[in-house]
Amino acid sequence: MASEYNYLNQSGCLAINDVDDASKFHKLMEALNTVRICKEDQERAFEMLAAVLWLGNISFQVIDNENHVEVVADEAVTSAASLMGCSAKDLMLALSTRRIQAGKDIVAKRLMLQQAIDTRDALAKFIYASLFDWLVEEINKSLEIGKRLTGRSISILDIYGFESFQKNSFEQFCINYANERLQQHFNRHLFKLEQEEYESDGIDWTKVDFEDNQECLNLFETKPIGLISLLDEESNFPKATDLTFANKLKQHLNANPCFKGERGGAFSICHYAGEVLYDTIGFLEKNRDPLHSDTIQLLSSCSCHLPQLFASNMLNQFQKQSVGTKFKGQLFKLIQQLENSTPHFIRCIKPNSKQLPGMYEKDLVLEQLRCCGVLEVVRIS
């Protein structure tokens, strides 16, 4: 039952009305077969998902006055270890100790409670993220059959839309940054390049002004005084907190018209689609990569294929990157691919905020058309 797993029961929502999970799982299996993921690899993938769930159930007990811990030896440990292909003893050591170099000797230092919890969660997140990357790669390999014969392809990019909630955190920060980058790509192709072509062809037309979001992108990307650079800098300080990060942003970025420091640990960014208030609580933790070399070695020693593969991929990386920097690099790579293609754009407009059919909120629709640049596109067409 989902309620038995800590990673699943935190929201309190364990089922959705009118959604048949068993039926959806059957469709998932059909989809995996369609993209030629073999039965053995399917089982491996599900074993990794199960391992992640059991990792979330692993608990710790404090054993001294300095808050050092040891892992509680229970079903969660043995199940996670079995699914990963390692011994329960090795898993318990990796989650509760850290090996450090002391002269010529290697010494195992016990972790404190929060360090152990962070290590456990970092391992679970790493396995899940690596599994996702592996699955995408396997699907792409399947879809590439015959591609080399033509040298041509049609790709569809379906990306999460701009987000602004009552509380916006690091996830919305990354999502909205990606949307800013894609909006600039949209502007470049439908306004800058189009109007340059009109000029070169000597076409008589009225120049269409559009809202350039370069200033907002500079806010995110400028080095060393940009949102992502400052986040990485603060993430590397052991004593830094989300509040010190917020104060650093206010100290360095107030001159940018797209940035506004707010009270406490909050700040606002004026995006192309409107102003968004961000709460810095959790920013540093989510941006850090706390996966220690001991954990990578544990995965390398597993008898199961996927943990070994995940560890190998991590070891082959030139250097560890923060989540924000990695996301930025992936985004630049995506934009580079888009620049080498002939783009066509589809804008999805939400008709109402209540997710009801046949209802149109005029102000909501108009605001989306304005923010997405659709009105200017009509004028230039």
Secondary structure, DSSP 8 states (H G I E B T S, - for coil): -GGG-HHHHSSS----TT--HHHHHHHHHHHHHHTT--HHHHHHHHHHHHHHHHHHT--EEE-STT-BEEE--SHHHHHHHHHHTS-HHHHHHHHHEEEEEETTEEEEEE-BHHHHHHHHHHHHHHHHHHHHHHHHHHHHHHHTTTHHHH---------------SSB-HHHHHHHHHHHHHHHHHHIIIIIHHHHHHHHTT-----------HHHHHHHH-SSSSHHHHHHHHHT-TT--HHHHHHHHHHHHTTSTTEEE-STTEEEEEETTEEEEEE-TTHHHHH-----HHHHHHHHT-SSHHHHHHHHHHHTSSS---HHHHHHHHHHHHHHHHHTS-----------TT--TT---HHHHHHHHHHTTHHHHHHH-
